[in-house]
Every structure is written in C-alpha cells, then in structure tokens.
Amino acid sequence: MRRLLPVLFLASICSGCIHATTLITLKPDGSGTIDQEMAMKAETLAMLRGFAQSGGAKSTDKGLTGDLFTEEQARKAAADMGVQFVSGAPFKTGELEGFRAKYAFDDIRKLKMKMDQQTAQMASSSGGGSSEQPFGFDFSRGASSSVLTIHMPEQKNSQLSQFPMGGAGGDTKENEQAMAMMKTMMAGLYFDVTLAIDGRIVKSNAPFVEGGRVTLIQMDFDKLMSNPDALKKMQQAKDLTALQNVPGLKVVTTPTLTVEFAR
C-alpha cells in the first residue's frame, strides 16, 4: 500500500489540471444528447504513468497507469445519469489527452446530472464519490414553443471551499503563499456545463446566454489567476453571489432558470 500513496497523492494534485466540458443539447420534444470531454495535459498523464510504473504498478492495475478516462467509466456515468451510452473514444490534441463520450436521453426530466459529474466519475472509480445534489429538470412542450425549467443544485456558503481561495482570510503573507502554491497545483483547470438549444431561445432568466446556448457553470482557472481583481474578489467572497462578474468564472446564483424556445 505504501508504494501507492505517492501515486494517489500526485493524482489528487493533478486533478487541478483537468479539462472537463459537458454540452447538453435539447430538442423541442424534450429528448437530446450529451457530449462530454474529460482530459488532462499529456505531460501530466505521462508523469502519472511513470510514477505508477516506478511504484511497481502493473499495466492491469486500474487507475494507476494514467488511464483515468475510459469507456468503462463512461458507461458507468451513463447509468448514473439515467442516459444511454452512444459512443466514446480516447483523443489527443497538442496539449490534452483524454476521452470523449456521447450519450442520449429520451426525456430530460429523467436526467440526473451534477455540476461535478465528471470529477465525481474519477472519484467513484477510486472509491470516493460526490454528495452534491443533481440539477432538476422540468419540461413543457407547447404548440408554438417549449419551456425548460432548471432547478439549480442548492447553493450554500460552504460551497465557496470548492473555489480556489474562496472565502479566504487571515494573514496576507499566508494567503500569498497559498496563492502561489495554488497557481502551480491548479494550472490548466477548466470545467464547463452548457445547455445548447436545438432551436431559438425566445426568452430566459438565465444570466449567461449566448445565441442558443446557456452556460450553467464555468471556471477557467488560468484566466482567474491572471486577473488580480478577480483574485481579490475570490479571497473576500462571503457567498456565491459575490462571485458574479468575476472574469474566468460563471456562477448561476438564481435557484431556478427558465428557458423558452421555439424552432
């Protein structure tokens, strides 16, 4: 067990390097698809593999060879979300290496998805899990338009701990040291959950709407780190509403969103 501890520790640090995106595409009849990507920087995965091998891990040891994103995980995620697994494949870009998966659902009202769905997948594969409540979806189809109602997960002040330096206080020097460490540990962290409407949005109370897309949550850590004013807001935030209009961060504080759309 001792030889595994450095690998698990390194994996927990490298979770800051995760690039995770979820795109929910909704059709007028309430059905749709989900496209997910989960990736890390290629050099980070190479480091994990090297660390695992130096610790004596075999190629068949799941979760210890850098194979953090697999079809097996994607199929389990499908069961957790109440959707059908359609397809999946590993991918590589210039910087990232990971897995792309496509799912389908017949009724968005049955969809069970959490904000941290993808990182929860990784946690569950190592025996952990997520206590976060899922989104809730209601759907009404009309003759000329359809209305989607999204019940956002309950937001508590304790959720600030999920954001880098959120609610930080105390000694300024300690905060600066923590920030320097955070920049190194969390570099490259990016996650996004977006709803895409197959049609035209007629009206919505969602704060982040662009064309036919509604962003439910987004964090670009590198962008956050490059903005001193954003960092200051993160440090001084007492609740999630204080994090609105922070560059690199999109947080919905409204408990219920409605999206009316038509063809």
ROLO-83417 format. One record per residue (C-alpha): x, y, z; residue in one letter. Coordinates in pm, 1 decimal. Example, Ala and Ser with C-alpha at 12.3 -4.5 7.8 and 13.67 -1.06 7.14 Angstrom:
<atoms>
<atom><X>1230.0</X><Y>-450.0</Y><Z>780.0</Z><code>A</code></atom>
<atom><X>1367.0</X><Y>-106.0</Y><Z>714.0</Z><code>S</code></atom>
</atoms>
This chain:
<atoms>
<atom><X>0.0</X><Y>0.0</Y><Z>0.0</Z><code>M</code></atom>
<atom><X>285.7</X><Y>239.7</Y><Z>75.8</Z><code>R</code></atom>
<atom><X>406.2</X><Y>234.1</Y><Z>-281.1</Z><code>R</code></atom>
<atom><X>62.7</X><Y>350.9</Y><Z>-397.0</Z><code>L</code></atom>
<atom><X>43.8</X><Y>656.4</Y><Z>-172.5</Z><code>L</code></atom>
<atom><X>274.0</X><Y>878.1</Y><Z>-383.1</Z><code>P</code></atom>
<atom><X>70.2</X><Y>789.1</Y><Z>-692.8</Z><code>V</code></atom>
<atom><X>-260.5</X><Y>873.1</Y><Z>-527.2</Z><code>L</code></atom>
<atom><X>-116.9</X><Y>1194.5</Y><Z>-383.6</Z><code>F</code></atom>
<atom><X>13.2</X><Y>1300.2</Y><Z>-722.8</Z><code>L</code></atom>
<atom><X>-319.9</X><Y>1213.2</Y><Z>-882.8</Z><code>A</code></atom>
<atom><X>-504.0</X><Y>1433.4</Y><Z>-633.5</Z><code>S</code></atom>
<atom><X>-271.9</X><Y>1725.7</Y><Z>-711.8</Z><code>I</code></atom>
<atom><X>-302.9</X><Y>1670.5</Y><Z>-1085.6</Z><code>C</code></atom>
<atom><X>-681.1</X><Y>1687.9</Y><Z>-1059.4</Z><code>S</code></atom>
<atom><X>-620.9</X><Y>2060.8</Y><Z>-1085.1</Z><code>G</code></atom>
<atom><X>-504.1</X><Y>2004.5</Y><Z>-1441.3</Z><code>C</code></atom>
<atom><X>-837.9</X><Y>1858.0</Y><Z>-1550.2</Z><code>I</code></atom>
<atom><X>-1014.6</X><Y>1998.6</Y><Z>-1854.5</Z><code>H</code></atom>
<atom><X>-1379.5</X><Y>1889.6</Y><Z>-1839.3</Z><code>A</code></atom>
<atom><X>-1670.6</X><Y>2002.8</Y><Z>-2055.0</Z><code>T</code></atom>
<atom><X>-2033.9</X><Y>1892.4</Y><Z>-2074.6</Z><code>T</code></atom>
<atom><X>-2268.8</X><Y>2002.6</Y><Z>-2352.0</Z><code>L</code></atom>
<atom><X>-2636.8</X><Y>1913.5</Y><Z>-2314.9</Z><code>I</code></atom>
<atom><X>-2824.3</X><Y>1953.3</Y><Z>-2644.1</Z><code>T</code></atom>
<atom><X>-3202.7</X><Y>1972.1</Y><Z>-2602.1</Z><code>L</code></atom>
<atom><X>-3458.1</X><Y>1910.1</Y><Z>-2877.6</Z><code>K</code></atom>
<atom><X>-3812.1</X><Y>2056.9</Y><Z>-2884.0</Z><code>P</code></atom>
<atom><X>-3964.1</X><Y>1722.1</Y><Z>-2781.4</Z><code>D</code></atom>
<atom><X>-3756.7</X><Y>1702.6</Y><Z>-2460.3</Z><code>G</code></atom>
<atom><X>-3506.8</X><Y>1446.4</Y><Z>-2586.6</Z><code>S</code></atom>
<atom><X>-3144.1</X><Y>1520.1</Y><Z>-2661.1</Z><code>G</code></atom>
<atom><X>-2779.0</X><Y>1430.0</Y><Z>-2633.5</Z><code>T</code></atom>
<atom><X>-2486.7</X><Y>1493.2</Y><Z>-2401.0</Z><code>I</code></atom>
<atom><X>-2130.5</X><Y>1539.6</Y><Z>-2523.6</Z><code>D</code></atom>
<atom><X>-1861.7</X><Y>1516.4</Y><Z>-2258.8</Z><code>Q</code></atom>
<atom><X>-1487.3</X><Y>1559.7</Y><Z>-2268.7</Z><code>E</code></atom>
<atom><X>-1253.0</X><Y>1477.0</Y><Z>-1982.8</Z><code>M</code></atom>
<atom><X>-883.3</X><Y>1536.3</Y><Z>-2029.4</Z><code>A</code></atom>
<atom><X>-550.7</X><Y>1630.6</Y><Z>-1875.0</Z><code>M</code></atom>
<atom><X>-231.9</X><Y>1770.2</Y><Z>-2016.6</Z><code>K</code></atom>
<atom><X>-42.3</X><Y>1491.2</Y><Z>-2190.8</Z><code>A</code></atom>
<atom><X>271.9</X><Y>1552.7</Y><Z>-1986.2</Z><code>E</code></atom>
<atom><X>71.5</X><Y>1521.8</Y><Z>-1665.2</Z><code>T</code></atom>
<atom><X>-64.4</X><Y>1183.6</Y><Z>-1768.6</Z><code>L</code></atom>
<atom><X>284.1</X><Y>1075.0</Y><Z>-1870.9</Z><code>A</code></atom>
<atom><X>404.5</X><Y>1177.0</Y><Z>-1524.2</Z><code>M</code></atom>
<atom><X>127.8</X><Y>971.8</Y><Z>-1362.7</Z><code>L</code></atom>
<atom><X>214.3</X><Y>667.2</Y><Z>-1571.1</Z><code>R</code></atom>
<atom><X>583.5</X><Y>698.9</Y><Z>-1490.0</Z><code>G</code></atom>
<atom><X>509.8</X><Y>743.3</Y><Z>-1122.3</Z><code>F</code></atom>
<atom><X>284.1</X><Y>438.2</Y><Z>-1122.2</Z><code>A</code></atom>
<atom><X>537.4</X><Y>220.8</Y><Z>-1300.6</Z><code>Q</code></atom>
<atom><X>819.4</X><Y>329.5</Y><Z>-1071.7</Z><code>S</code></atom>
<atom><X>596.8</X><Y>226.0</Y><Z>-781.0</Z><code>G</code></atom>
<atom><X>562.2</X><Y>-121.3</Y><Z>-923.3</Z><code>G</code></atom>
<atom><X>210.0</X><Y>-90.7</Y><Z>-1064.0</Z><code>A</code></atom>
<atom><X>123.5</X><Y>-336.1</Y><Z>-1339.2</Z><code>K</code></atom>
<atom><X>-38.8</X><Y>-239.0</Y><Z>-1665.5</Z><code>S</code></atom>
<atom><X>-353.4</X><Y>-416.5</Y><Z>-1546.9</Z><code>T</code></atom>
<atom><X>-381.9</X><Y>-207.6</Y><Z>-1228.7</Z><code>D</code></atom>
<atom><X>-680.5</X><Y>17.4</Y><Z>-1294.6</Z><code>K</code></atom>
<atom><X>-640.4</X><Y>383.4</Y><Z>-1207.7</Z><code>G</code></atom>
<atom><X>-265.9</X><Y>359.0</Y><Z>-1151.8</Z><code>L</code></atom>
<atom><X>-131.0</X><Y>377.1</Y><Z>-1504.7</Z><code>T</code></atom>
<atom><X>-272.3</X><Y>710.4</Y><Z>-1615.3</Z><code>G</code></atom>
<atom><X>-580.6</X><Y>553.1</Y><Z>-1773.8</Z><code>D</code></atom>
<atom><X>-809.6</X><Y>788.7</Y><Z>-1584.4</Z><code>L</code></atom>
<atom><X>-1065.4</X><Y>821.3</Y><Z>-1863.1</Z><code>F</code></atom>
<atom><X>-1207.4</X><Y>501.2</Y><Z>-2010.4</Z><code>T</code></atom>
<atom><X>-1515.3</X><Y>363.2</Y><Z>-2182.5</Z><code>E</code></atom>
<atom><X>-1588.7</X><Y>165.9</Y><Z>-1866.7</Z><code>E</code></atom>
<atom><X>-1613.1</X><Y>491.4</Y><Z>-1672.4</Z><code>Q</code></atom>
<atom><X>-1828.2</X><Y>647.2</Y><Z>-1945.4</Z><code>A</code></atom>
<atom><X>-2072.8</X><Y>357.3</Y><Z>-1935.4</Z><code>R</code></atom>
<atom><X>-2094.8</X><Y>382.9</Y><Z>-1556.8</Z><code>K</code></atom>
<atom><X>-2157.0</X><Y>756.5</Y><Z>-1591.1</Z><code>A</code></atom>
<atom><X>-2441.9</X><Y>681.1</Y><Z>-1832.1</Z><code>A</code></atom>
<atom><X>-2606.2</X><Y>459.7</Y><Z>-1570.9</Z><code>A</code></atom>
<atom><X>-2558.0</X><Y>725.9</Y><Z>-1301.8</Z><code>D</code></atom>
<atom><X>-2714.7</X><Y>995.6</Y><Z>-1520.9</Z><code>M</code></atom>
<atom><X>-3001.2</X><Y>779.9</Y><Z>-1647.1</Z><code>G</code></atom>
<atom><X>-2898.0</X><Y>808.5</Y><Z>-2011.8</Z><code>V</code></atom>
<atom><X>-2782.3</X><Y>577.0</Y><Z>-2291.4</Z><code>Q</code></atom>
<atom><X>-2416.2</X><Y>548.3</Y><Z>-2382.1</Z><code>F</code></atom>
<atom><X>-2386.8</X><Y>610.2</Y><Z>-2756.8</Z><code>V</code></atom>
<atom><X>-2016.2</X><Y>618.7</Y><Z>-2830.0</Z><code>S</code></atom>
<atom><X>-1679.8</X><Y>707.0</Y><Z>-2684.6</Z><code>G</code></atom>
<atom><X>-1315.2</X><Y>723.6</Y><Z>-2781.6</Z><code>A</code></atom>
<atom><X>-984.7</X><Y>846.9</Y><Z>-2643.9</Z><code>P</code></atom>
<atom><X>-839.0</X><Y>1157.4</Y><Z>-2804.8</Z><code>F</code></atom>
<atom><X>-518.0</X><Y>1357.9</Y><Z>-2816.3</Z><code>K</code></atom>
<atom><X>-457.9</X><Y>1718.7</Y><Z>-2909.9</Z><code>T</code></atom>
<atom><X>-141.7</X><Y>1925.8</Y><Z>-2897.8</Z><code>G</code></atom>
<atom><X>-172.4</X><Y>1964.5</Y><Z>-2519.2</Z><code>E</code></atom>
<atom><X>-451.4</X><Y>1740.8</Y><Z>-2395.1</Z><code>L</code></atom>
<atom><X>-514.8</X><Y>1368.9</Y><Z>-2371.1</Z><code>E</code></atom>
<atom><X>-843.8</X><Y>1224.5</Y><Z>-2258.1</Z><code>G</code></atom>
<atom><X>-1177.1</X><Y>1069.5</Y><Z>-2353.1</Z><code>F</code></atom>
<atom><X>-1481.0</X><Y>1193.2</Y><Z>-2545.5</Z><code>R</code></atom>
<atom><X>-1821.3</X><Y>1036.8</Y><Z>-2483.8</Z><code>A</code></atom>
<atom><X>-2166.0</X><Y>1087.8</Y><Z>-2632.6</Z><code>K</code></atom>
<atom><X>-2489.0</X><Y>998.1</Y><Z>-2454.3</Z><code>Y</code></atom>
<atom><X>-2857.1</X><Y>1020.6</Y><Z>-2546.6</Z><code>A</code></atom>
<atom><X>-3174.2</X><Y>1067.7</Y><Z>-2345.9</Z><code>F</code></atom>
<atom><X>-3544.6</X><Y>1046.9</Y><Z>-2432.3</Z><code>D</code></atom>
<atom><X>-3676.6</X><Y>1276.1</Y><Z>-2159.7</Z><code>D</code></atom>
<atom><X>-3468.6</X><Y>1548.3</Y><Z>-1995.0</Z><code>I</code></atom>
<atom><X>-3692.1</X><Y>1531.0</Y><Z>-1688.1</Z><code>R</code></atom>
<atom><X>-3528.2</X><Y>1197.5</Y><Z>-1606.1</Z><code>K</code></atom>
<atom><X>-3174.0</X><Y>1329.9</Y><Z>-1641.8</Z><code>L</code></atom>
<atom><X>-2964.7</X><Y>1310.6</Y><Z>-1322.1</Z><code>K</code></atom>
<atom><X>-2658.4</X><Y>1529.8</Y><Z>-1361.3</Z><code>M</code></atom>
<atom><X>-2436.7</X><Y>1705.6</Y><Z>-1110.5</Z><code>K</code></atom>
<atom><X>-2217.4</X><Y>2009.8</Y><Z>-1160.4</Z><code>M</code></atom>
<atom><X>-1912.2</X><Y>1798.0</Y><Z>-1081.2</Z><code>D</code></atom>
<atom><X>-2033.8</X><Y>1494.3</Y><Z>-1278.0</Z><code>Q</code></atom>
<atom><X>-1703.5</X><Y>1417.0</Y><Z>-1446.2</Z><code>Q</code></atom>
<atom><X>-1477.0</X><Y>1465.2</Y><Z>-1145.9</Z><code>T</code></atom>
<atom><X>-1726.1</X><Y>1255.6</Y><Z>-947.2</Z><code>A</code></atom>
<atom><X>-1669.5</X><Y>980.1</Y><Z>-1204.8</Z><code>Q</code></atom>
<atom><X>-1299.1</X><Y>982.5</Y><Z>-1124.6</Z><code>M</code></atom>
<atom><X>-1366.6</X><Y>987.7</Y><Z>-750.9</Z><code>A</code></atom>
<atom><X>-1608.8</X><Y>697.0</Y><Z>-769.3</Z><code>S</code></atom>
<atom><X>-1357.9</X><Y>490.1</Y><Z>-964.8</Z><code>S</code></atom>
<atom><X>-1119.8</X><Y>520.0</Y><Z>-669.4</Z><code>S</code></atom>
<atom><X>-1384.5</X><Y>452.3</Y><Z>-406.0</Z><code>G</code></atom>
<atom><X>-1489.2</X><Y>813.2</Y><Z>-342.5</Z><code>G</code></atom>
<atom><X>-1799.5</X><Y>996.1</Y><Z>-450.8</Z><code>G</code></atom>
<atom><X>-1988.6</X><Y>1322.9</Y><Z>-462.8</Z><code>S</code></atom>
<atom><X>-2250.2</X><Y>1446.0</Y><Z>-218.9</Z><code>S</code></atom>
<atom><X>-2360.2</X><Y>1729.7</Y><Z>-446.4</Z><code>E</code></atom>
<atom><X>-2727.4</X><Y>1739.7</Y><Z>-538.5</Z><code>Q</code></atom>
<atom><X>-2810.9</X><Y>1698.5</Y><Z>-908.7</Z><code>P</code></atom>
<atom><X>-2976.6</X><Y>1950.5</Y><Z>-1136.8</Z><code>F</code></atom>
<atom><X>-3354.2</X><Y>1914.7</Y><Z>-1160.3</Z><code>G</code></atom>
<atom><X>-3528.8</X><Y>1947.5</Y><Z>-1496.0</Z><code>F</code></atom>
<atom><X>-3894.2</X><Y>2013.0</Y><Z>-1579.6</Z><code>D</code></atom>
<atom><X>-4013.8</X><Y>2033.3</Y><Z>-1938.2</Z><code>F</code></atom>
<atom><X>-4333.6</X><Y>2151.2</Y><Z>-2102.8</Z><code>S</code></atom>
<atom><X>-4395.0</X><Y>2121.5</Y><Z>-2476.0</Z><code>R</code></atom>
<atom><X>-4636.4</X><Y>2370.3</Y><Z>-2632.2</Z><code>G</code></atom>
<atom><X>-4780.6</X><Y>2418.5</Y><Z>-2979.0</Z><code>A</code></atom>
<atom><X>-4550.5</X><Y>2705.9</Y><Z>-3071.2</Z><code>S</code></atom>
<atom><X>-4275.3</X><Y>2683.0</Y><Z>-2808.2</Z><code>S</code></atom>
<atom><X>-4135.5</X><Y>2465.1</Y><Z>-2531.8</Z><code>S</code></atom>
<atom><X>-4027.1</X><Y>2563.7</Y><Z>-2180.8</Z><code>V</code></atom>
<atom><X>-3740.0</X><Y>2408.2</Y><Z>-1987.3</Z><code>L</code></atom>
<atom><X>-3714.5</X><Y>2474.6</Y><Z>-1614.5</Z><code>T</code></atom>
<atom><X>-3381.1</X><Y>2404.5</Y><Z>-1447.8</Z><code>I</code></atom>
<atom><X>-3364.2</X><Y>2370.0</Y><Z>-1071.5</Z><code>H</code></atom>
<atom><X>-3006.3</X><Y>2452.6</Y><Z>-976.7</Z><code>M</code></atom>
<atom><X>-2836.4</X><Y>2247.1</Y><Z>-703.4</Z><code>P</code></atom>
<atom><X>-2881.5</X><Y>2402.7</Y><Z>-359.1</Z><code>E</code></atom>
<atom><X>-2614.0</X><Y>2664.3</Y><Z>-308.7</Z><code>Q</code></atom>
<atom><X>-2456.9</X><Y>2702.9</Y><Z>32.8</Z><code>K</code></atom>
<atom><X>-2184.6</X><Y>2932.1</Y><Z>156.8</Z><code>N</code></atom>
<atom><X>-1979.1</X><Y>2621.3</Y><Z>230.8</Z><code>S</code></atom>
<atom><X>-1953.5</X><Y>2571.2</Y><Z>-146.5</Z><code>Q</code></atom>
<atom><X>-1700.7</X><Y>2854.8</Y><Z>-151.3</Z><code>L</code></atom>
<atom><X>-1445.9</X><Y>2597.5</Y><Z>-40.5</Z><code>S</code></atom>
<atom><X>-1483.5</X><Y>2438.2</Y><Z>-386.0</Z><code>Q</code></atom>
<atom><X>-1346.3</X><Y>2752.0</Y><Z>-547.9</Z><code>F</code></atom>
<atom><X>-976.2</X><Y>2839.8</Y><Z>-521.8</Z><code>P</code></atom>
<atom><X>-919.4</X><Y>3079.5</Y><Z>-230.0</Z><code>M</code></atom>
<atom><X>-1294.0</X><Y>3142.6</Y><Z>-195.4</Z><code>G</code></atom>
<atom><X>-1370.5</X><Y>3292.9</Y><Z>145.3</Z><code>G</code></atom>
<atom><X>-1001.8</X><Y>3313.4</Y><Z>235.1</Z><code>A</code></atom>
<atom><X>-899.6</X><Y>3530.0</Y><Z>524.8</Z><code>G</code></atom>
<atom><X>-627.7</X><Y>3564.2</Y><Z>783.0</Z><code>G</code></atom>
<atom><X>-265.7</X><Y>3655.3</Y><Z>728.4</Z><code>D</code></atom>
<atom><X>-186.6</X><Y>3829.9</Y><Z>398.1</Z><code>T</code></atom>
<atom><X>152.9</X><Y>3662.4</Y><Z>365.7</Z><code>K</code></atom>
<atom><X>-2.8</X><Y>3321.8</Y><Z>418.2</Z><code>E</code></atom>
<atom><X>-261.5</X><Y>3399.6</Y><Z>153.5</Z><code>N</code></atom>
<atom><X>11.6</X><Y>3499.2</Y><Z>-91.7</Z><code>E</code></atom>
<atom><X>198.7</X><Y>3176.1</Y><Z>-25.9</Z><code>Q</code></atom>
<atom><X>-120.3</X><Y>2974.7</Y><Z>-65.7</Z><code>A</code></atom>
<atom><X>-195.7</X><Y>3156.2</Y><Z>-390.2</Z><code>M</code></atom>
<atom><X>149.0</X><Y>3081.2</Y><Z>-530.7</Z><code>A</code></atom>
<atom><X>102.4</X><Y>2712.8</Y><Z>-449.4</Z><code>M</code></atom>
<atom><X>-247.4</X><Y>2718.8</Y><Z>-594.1</Z><code>M</code></atom>
<atom><X>-122.2</X><Y>2859.8</Y><Z>-925.1</Z><code>K</code></atom>
<atom><X>112.3</X><Y>2564.8</Y><Z>-960.8</Z><code>T</code></atom>
<atom><X>-127.5</X><Y>2295.0</Y><Z>-844.3</Z><code>M</code></atom>
<atom><X>-435.4</X><Y>2413.2</Y><Z>-1031.9</Z><code>M</code></atom>
<atom><X>-283.2</X><Y>2538.1</Y><Z>-1357.4</Z><code>A</code></atom>
<atom><X>-492.9</X><Y>2432.1</Y><Z>-1654.9</Z><code>G</code></atom>
<atom><X>-810.5</X><Y>2362.1</Y><Z>-1457.1</Z><code>L</code></atom>
<atom><X>-1115.7</X><Y>2424.3</Y><Z>-1671.5</Z><code>Y</code></atom>
<atom><X>-1470.0</X><Y>2295.2</Y><Z>-1647.4</Z><code>F</code></atom>
<atom><X>-1791.4</X><Y>2393.3</Y><Z>-1815.2</Z><code>D</code></atom>
<atom><X>-2153.3</X><Y>2275.3</Y><Z>-1819.5</Z><code>V</code></atom>
<atom><X>-2355.2</X><Y>2429.1</Y><Z>-2102.0</Z><code>T</code></atom>
<atom><X>-2705.5</X><Y>2377.3</Y><Z>-2241.3</Z><code>L</code></atom>
<atom><X>-2747.8</X><Y>2405.3</Y><Z>-2619.1</Z><code>A</code></atom>
<atom><X>-3098.7</X><Y>2456.9</Y><Z>-2756.1</Z><code>I</code></atom>
<atom><X>-3194.3</X><Y>2294.6</Y><Z>-3085.6</Z><code>D</code></atom>
<atom><X>-3397.1</X><Y>2596.2</Y><Z>-3190.4</Z><code>G</code></atom>
<atom><X>-3431.0</X><Y>2964.3</Y><Z>-3099.4</Z><code>R</code></atom>
<atom><X>-3441.2</X><Y>3094.7</Y><Z>-2743.5</Z><code>I</code></atom>
<atom><X>-3748.5</X><Y>3316.9</Y><Z>-2706.1</Z><code>V</code></atom>
<atom><X>-3678.1</X><Y>3431.2</Y><Z>-2351.2</Z><code>K</code></atom>
<atom><X>-3486.3</X><Y>3322.5</Y><Z>-2042.4</Z><code>S</code></atom>
<atom><X>-3388.4</X><Y>3448.7</Y><Z>-1698.3</Z><code>N</code></atom>
<atom><X>-3050.4</X><Y>3275.7</Y><Z>-1724.8</Z><code>A</code></atom>
<atom><X>-2759.7</X><Y>3519.5</Y><Z>-1671.1</Z><code>P</code></atom>
<atom><X>-2527.1</X><Y>3361.0</Y><Z>-1928.0</Z><code>F</code></atom>
<atom><X>-2699.0</X><Y>3326.4</Y><Z>-2264.2</Z><code>V</code></atom>
<atom><X>-2518.6</X><Y>3349.0</Y><Z>-2595.6</Z><code>E</code></atom>
<atom><X>-2711.6</X><Y>3262.9</Y><Z>-2909.4</Z><code>G</code></atom>
<atom><X>-2873.4</X><Y>2927.3</Y><Z>-2845.8</Z><code>G</code></atom>
<atom><X>-2651.0</X><Y>2836.6</Y><Z>-2553.1</Z><code>R</code></atom>
<atom><X>-2693.7</X><Y>2876.4</Y><Z>-2177.6</Z><code>V</code></atom>
<atom><X>-2391.8</X><Y>2836.1</Y><Z>-1950.9</Z><code>T</code></atom>
<atom><X>-2482.4</X><Y>2673.3</Y><Z>-1619.3</Z><code>L</code></atom>
<atom><X>-2134.8</X><Y>2686.3</Y><Z>-1465.9</Z><code>I</code></atom>
<atom><X>-1786.2</X><Y>2759.7</Y><Z>-1594.5</Z><code>Q</code></atom>
<atom><X>-1444.6</X><Y>2801.0</Y><Z>-1438.6</Z><code>M</code></atom>
<atom><X>-1127.9</X><Y>2894.8</Y><Z>-1626.1</Z><code>D</code></atom>
<atom><X>-864.8</X><Y>2887.0</Y><Z>-1354.2</Z><code>F</code></atom>
<atom><X>-581.3</X><Y>3027.7</Y><Z>-1565.7</Z><code>D</code></atom>
<atom><X>-796.9</X><Y>3328.7</Y><Z>-1652.9</Z><code>K</code></atom>
<atom><X>-881.5</X><Y>3374.4</Y><Z>-1286.2</Z><code>L</code></atom>
<atom><X>-515.6</X><Y>3366.0</Y><Z>-1189.0</Z><code>M</code></atom>
<atom><X>-421.1</X><Y>3630.1</Y><Z>-1445.6</Z><code>S</code></atom>
<atom><X>-658.1</X><Y>3890.1</Y><Z>-1300.2</Z><code>N</code></atom>
<atom><X>-556.6</X><Y>4049.9</Y><Z>-966.2</Z><code>P</code></atom>
<atom><X>-905.2</X><Y>4198.8</Y><Z>-916.8</Z><code>D</code></atom>
<atom><X>-1063.5</X><Y>3857.8</Y><Z>-968.1</Z><code>A</code></atom>
<atom><X>-830.0</X><Y>3702.9</Y><Z>-713.0</Z><code>L</code></atom>
<atom><X>-914.3</X><Y>3974.3</Y><Z>-462.5</Z><code>K</code></atom>
<atom><X>-1286.5</X><Y>3909.1</Y><Z>-508.7</Z><code>K</code></atom>
<atom><X>-1228.8</X><Y>3537.3</Y><Z>-463.5</Z><code>M</code></atom>
<atom><X>-1041.1</X><Y>3598.4</Y><Z>-139.3</Z><code>Q</code></atom>
<atom><X>-1300.8</X><Y>3835.8</Y><Z>2.5</Z><code>Q</code></atom>
<atom><X>-1615.0</X><Y>3649.3</Y><Z>-110.1</Z><code>A</code></atom>
<atom><X>-1854.2</X><Y>3559.3</Y><Z>170.5</Z><code>K</code></atom>
<atom><X>-2111.4</X><Y>3387.0</Y><Z>-50.5</Z><code>D</code></atom>
<atom><X>-2158.3</X><Y>3279.7</Y><Z>-411.7</Z><code>L</code></atom>
<atom><X>-2337.9</X><Y>3599.4</Y><Z>-514.0</Z><code>T</code></atom>
<atom><X>-2013.1</X><Y>3787.0</Y><Z>-451.5</Z><code>A</code></atom>
<atom><X>-1850.6</X><Y>3582.8</Y><Z>-728.9</Z><code>L</code></atom>
<atom><X>-2071.2</X><Y>3723.3</Y><Z>-1003.4</Z><code>Q</code></atom>
<atom><X>-1890.1</X><Y>3920.6</Y><Z>-1273.4</Z><code>N</code></atom>
<atom><X>-1554.7</X><Y>3763.4</Y><Z>-1183.8</Z><code>V</code></atom>
<atom><X>-1355.3</X><Y>3711.3</Y><Z>-1507.9</Z><code>P</code></atom>
<atom><X>-1295.7</X><Y>3341.0</Y><Z>-1565.9</Z><code>G</code></atom>
<atom><X>-1591.5</X><Y>3234.4</Y><Z>-1352.6</Z><code>L</code></atom>
<atom><X>-1960.1</X><Y>3196.8</Y><Z>-1435.7</Z><code>K</code></atom>
<atom><X>-2178.9</X><Y>3100.9</Y><Z>-1140.6</Z><code>V</code></atom>
<atom><X>-2558.7</X><Y>3092.9</Y><Z>-1150.1</Z><code>V</code></atom>
<atom><X>-2699.2</X><Y>3211.6</Y><Z>-817.0</Z><code>T</code></atom>
<atom><X>-3065.8</X><Y>3201.9</Y><Z>-923.4</Z><code>T</code></atom>
<atom><X>-3223.9</X><Y>2883.9</Y><Z>-781.4</Z><code>P</code></atom>
<atom><X>-3448.4</X><Y>2828.5</Y><Z>-1085.3</Z><code>T</code></atom>
<atom><X>-3382.0</X><Y>2903.6</Y><Z>-1450.5</Z><code>L</code></atom>
<atom><X>-3640.9</X><Y>2901.2</Y><Z>-1727.5</Z><code>T</code></atom>
<atom><X>-3569.1</X><Y>2877.9</Y><Z>-2097.4</Z><code>V</code></atom>
<atom><X>-3849.8</X><Y>2918.2</Y><Z>-2350.3</Z><code>E</code></atom>
<atom><X>-3752.3</X><Y>2818.6</Y><Z>-2700.8</Z><code>F</code></atom>
<atom><X>-3904.2</X><Y>2752.2</Y><Z>-3042.6</Z><code>A</code></atom>
<atom><X>-3798.7</X><Y>2623.5</Y><Z>-3380.2</Z><code>R</code></atom>
</atoms>
